[in-house]
Structures are given as C-alpha cells and as structure tokens.
C-alpha cells in the first residue's frame, strides 16, 4: 500500500500540473471559439493535430526506452545517449521538413501562410529536446519541478494568446496609435496561437538548463541499438495512437459531405466538442506521468500484480467520476465553447458521451499496456495499435460521408473498446494480473445508466437548476454506493496515509 501512496503523491503533482495548467489552456477554447468562427478553429485544430503526429516521429519512443534502460545501464549513460540522438534527429528532421513547407501549406488550404507550418515544426523540435530532461525529472522522483515547468509553459502560452488576440487586437481595432496596437498584425490572424506556443516551448527549454547542463554529448553504439530496437514498435504504437486521436480531423475535412468550407467548419465544431472530454483526458495524462516509471520500478517487487490491479480499480473509479461530472452538467460545460457568438458549436454536443466513454476505454488500455512493456513484447502492442488504427480509419471512411462527425465519435468508441478488450485478453496470457474486471465493468455500466436516467429527467424538466440538482443527487448516490462497496479498501488507504 505504501507504493500506491507514493504513486498517489507523484500523480497528484503530475495531475496538478496537468489539470491546473491544461485547464488554463482549456480556457482558451471559449476565447478562440469566440474570436474565430468554426472554419478557422478547424484550421488551428488540423495544425496541432499535425504536430501530434510529428511528435511521435521526432521522439520515436525514447522516453519509454529511457525508463526501461535506466534500470539496466547507468542512468547518466542512458540519458546522454538518448538526448544526443534526439538532438541530431530533431535538427535533421526539421531541416528536411522546412523544404516542402509551401506545398504542404497549399495542400492544407493555408497557402498564404506557410509560416504557420514552420512555427509548428519549431514547436515540435523544441518540445522534443525537452522530452529527456522532463523524463529525467520523472525518473528522479522530482514531480514538483516537473509541475512548475508544465504550468509555466501553459501560463506563458495562455498569457500571450490573450495579450495578442485580446489586448493588442483590441487596441488595433480601436485605432489606437500606440506600441500595443502596432504589435498586432491582422494578417498573422490565427498565427498568434502558434507564436504563443512557440515562445512558451522556448522558455520551458531554457528553464530546464540544469538538466541540459548535466548532459554531455556521447554515443554508445550498443546501447542506442538496444534502445532503438526496444522503442521501434513503440513508434508504431505512438503513431497508431495519434491516428486514433487525430486522423478524424483530417478525414472530416476531406470526406464531409458538402463544400470545403462546410467541412472545415464541421471539423471546428467537432474539435471544440472533443475538448469537453478534457477532465478524463487530463486525469489520464496525469496518471501516465506518474504510472510509467512507477510500474517499471514495481515490477521487481513481490506482489506487483496485486498492486497493478488495485491501481486499476482506483483509476476506473476516478474516470467514472470524471464522466459523471461532465455528462450530468453538460448544460453548464457547453458555454466553454463560445456558443453565444457562434451557436453552431452546440450542434456537436451529441458526440460527447461516446467520446468520454472512449476516453475511459483508452485510459484502461494504458493501464493494461504495462504487460507488453515488462515482457518486451512491444511488437504485439504494435499489432494491437495497428488493428485499432484500421478500425478508426475504416469506420470513419464508412460513416463520415453518411452521418458526418458523429461517425468519428462512433469510430473512436469502437476503436478504444476493441483495444481495451484485446489488450486485457493478451495481457492475461503473457502477464496475468488479477483485475476485478466484473466490478470495474459494473461501475462503468452504472455510470452510463445514471447518465441515461438524467437525460430522461432533463427531457421532462426544462428548468436547468432542477436538472443540475438532480445531477448532484445522482453523483452523491454513486459516491455513497462506491463507498459502501469499497469500504474495506478505503480503510486500508486511510491507514497507509496515516503512517
């Protein structure tokens, strides 16, 4: 239980940085959807989706390889070799991708702004150089500095977006003749979003100077070969993961029935509504920050499998609470999309339940994935991810022309559900863990039923305050039910925390 206490402590700090910081970043959604119509917001979404794909290629699984091989080789040697490799490949990839920038911009229908793509490439390169220093902080159990820098990054990003697109733009539109008005150039338009993120990434890298100064360029051929062999399947896993997360944005713009402008608008609506799954996404991100090094270190302890099973239980319970906190109060969350000025974003609310359930499945899959990392069967995980990506692409291809972006939500739900089930099945074969899967499945089903009951009440009660009050009662009922079922488990946790 003390190991779970440590994981909880570290996850708190990683979670604090992710939830607080990214929630601040999330507050940009109502700002950006108010300033920009759905078409331009769709362009922002496509460019950041492209960055997510590139991040997988730039990092090629070095982060996980670092955690794995730091237990087999001297940590400093692994750190130096990994970071040396990332520096070389980041410079090379960025130089190569700068060449066809204009052609890429034309293809993405932003031909008059090729600089947007250049800025995105530089963001990816800087974030890649920060991967190993951040991994070092996680490996050394220094979540406070990790949290501080992550929050600082987002504070800079949010502050600069507000500075340029609210303050400076406001001064410019008023016709003010001052320095602030001159700073705003209308032709840059959505580019200020990328400039803000680029500045934040640069400052973050500078703030990691101690970890960077501890680095010395070195090349251990044997070690890097082992790291690359280990991480190669993880690139497929990561790339498949990005396909599952972002390919729908690209497929909407090319397959949505109607004009090109209608497709870009639909992409903006869908992308804005995916942000309503932010609570589960933030929790999953926070958990992964603490869980990956924790799982590797626990693997040599007696009873590790029981620890993993207990962690899974609390993970699923937290995801269930996240689901209810959004779905039972959706009437309030929808205002985070700038719907007063651009009401078209409301059309996409129907995708939120499926997206949130899909995120729960994804989080469970991440928990289950420890089996292939510990048994060196990363290639099996690659096959699972490829199968998931094929499901995503296939159902998007089939459904988008018929039901629009609702097809994307269905594809996401089916993909993550499949990956969760197949990963559990294979994991129990190669690395059995005594997960209480019947109980976990029951918790998820109960949450879905509570949501459906709330929807029925909402249909017959036009009063939003009554609807919210009923949502609170349902949430309390779920908490009381869990407290009674897991009474003995909570007592163990209380005793562990009091030591």
Secondary structure, DSSP 8 states (H G I E B T S, - for coil): -HHHHHHHHHHHHHHHHHHHHHHHHHTHHHHHHHHS-HHHHHHHHHHHHHHHHHHHHHHTTHHHHHHHHTTTS-HHHHHHHHHHHHHHHHHHHHHHHHHTHHHHHHHTT-TT-HHHHHHHHHHHHHHHHHHHHHHHHHHTT-HHHHHHHHHHHHHHHHHHHHIIIIIIHHHHHTT--SHHHHH--TTTTTHHHHHHHHHHHHHHHHHTHHHHHT------HHHHHHHHHHHHHHHHHHHHHHHHHHHHHHHHHHHSSS-HHHHHHHHHHHHHHHGGGHHHHHHHHHHHHHHHHHHHHHTTSTTHHHHHHHHHHHHHHHHHHHHHHHHTTHHHHGGGG-TTT-GGGGGGGGGHHHHHHHHHHHHHHHHHTHHHHHTT-HHHHHHHHHHHHHHHHHHHHHHHHHHTTHHHHHHHHHHHHHHHHHHHHHHHHHS-----HHHHHHHHHHHHHHHHHHHHHHHH---HHHHHHHHHHHHHHHHHHHHHHTHHHHHHHHHHHT-
